[in-house]
């Protein structure tokens, strides 16, 4: 498998990984946002996703960018902003 070394491809991979986590964990996301425990509830899934991202993206690019964390914010948090929560 080829190592990703372009920012666009790395960002796409990060969004794909986080989108899959969101797709298969809707109930956990809702519970986590409601109770401000999102990262605790999805710790295993996020760590597995981050490991996959690290294996596929060049170390140099990972040092320069923050695509994985940005995808977490954009996909897991912003897209679920309609869920009632004390955190917002």
N, C-alpha and C positions, 0 to 999 in steps of 0.2 A: 504494500500500500504506500502510495507516494505521500511524503511529508508536505503539508500545506505551508507555503512560504509567501503568500500574498495576503494583504489585509482583507480584501473583499471575500476571498474564500474562507479565511479564518472567521470573519464575522458571520458568514452564512452558516458555517458549521456550528458556531456557538448558538445562533438562533434556532437551528434545527434541533440540537440537543435539548435546549430549554423548552422548545415547543413540544417535543415528545414528552418531557417530564410533565408539562402542563396538561397535555392531552390525557395522559393516563392517571392523573392525580387531582382531578377537579375537586373532589370532596376534601382532600387533605389541604389543598390551597385555600378553599373557603374557610375551613376550620382554623388554619394557621393565620390567616389574615384577621379573622374575627377575634382570635385570642392572642394575637401578637406572638405567635409561636411558629411562624412559617418556616424559618430556617432550621428550627429544631425538628419539626415534623418531617421536613423534606431533606434532612441532613444526608441520609444514605443516598438518595437519588441524585442530589446535587454533587456529592463527592464522586459518585460513579461517573456522572456527566463530565465533571472537571477532569477526572483521570483520562477519560476518552479524548477530551479536547487536548490535553497535554500530550498524549501519544500521537495525535494527528498533526499538531501545529508545531512548527520549528521553535526551538527554545529562544532564538533571537527575536522572533516576532512576538512571542508571548511576553518577553521582557519589555517590549516597546508599546504593547497594546493592553487593553482591558476588555476585550470583546465578550468574554464569558460573563463577567460581572455585569456588564451593560445589558446583556441579553436577559439576565435574571431580573434586573430592574424593569426593563421594557416589557417583558413577556409575563413574568410571574406576578409582578406587582402592579405596574401601570394598567395592564389589561384587566385587572380585577379590582380597579378602583371603585367600582359600584358596590362592593361588599361592605356592609356596615362594619366599622371598626373604630376602636378608641385611638388607634394610631394616626387617624386623619379625620 
